[in-house]
């Protein structure tokens, strides 16, 4: 049996360590699409951040963004959205700022934070998105928020922050690391796996025929849910432990390898 719906994470998976899609991956995606495979992306990124990479691949399917909280087509049509309660957003910002942690808010496809610093500059470079430093007006941008992001200095600090959030907020928020120093804050039950299930239903594809590939903790749910769960060679140990298959790393066309092995005859 071959995979009919191919869903890839973006950073560290579809994109190499230089945040580019290699020619080898582009060629493999074209072969898959020409063969009738539905190819799409599931990322923690904003829609506008993921869009240029998806357009460059020439695919026109809904894109899963904000770790599953927002699904929109390439043309911008909203398929599904899930937003955090404003009061909870306020509490999370207070939690972060009381601990002197950098936190940014995503609202209506724009990015907001208090002030420019090394973390906002790093994110701007990594995601290709210009944020908005709004100082004391941050409270004006706490509606229609699909997720928040805390950035820390070390993986160990990130683990402690995740534990502290889980202890303080219980089941009200899901804190998951998308990189060693990125902590995504999303609504419980909203994740890449639930978004993929919606797409699979839309295209009448059973989950057994879905392939999900990734490298980080925010990919765990979709890799577990898919019939073909694939870890990148550069994936962390949590991902490799639960994935059924493993391919080359992002600098050696792991996504292209997965396409060749599991989608094409």
Secondary structure as UniProt FT lines:
FT   STRAND          5..8
FT   TURN            12..14
FT   TURN            17..18
FT   HELIX           23..34
FT   TURN            35..36
FT   STRAND          38..42
FT   HELIX           47..57
FT   STRAND          63..65
FT   HELIX           66..68
FT   STRAND          70..72
FT   TURN            74..75
FT   STRAND          78..81
FT   HELIX           86..98
FT   TURN            99..100
FT   STRAND          102..107
FT   TURN            108..109
FT   STRAND          110..113
FT   HELIX           118..127
FT   STRAND          132..133
FT   HELIX           135..141
FT   STRAND          148..151
FT   HELIX           155..169
FT   HELIX           170..172
FT   STRAND          174..179
FT   TURN            180..181
FT   STRAND          182..186
FT   TURN            188..189
FT   HELIX           192..202
FT   TURN            203..204
FT   HELIX           207..209
FT   STRAND          210..214
FT   HELIX           217..219
FT   HELIX           220..225
FT   STRAND          228..231
FT   TURN            233..234
FT   HELIX           237..242
FT   STRAND          245..246
FT   HELIX           250..252
FT   HELIX           254..262
//
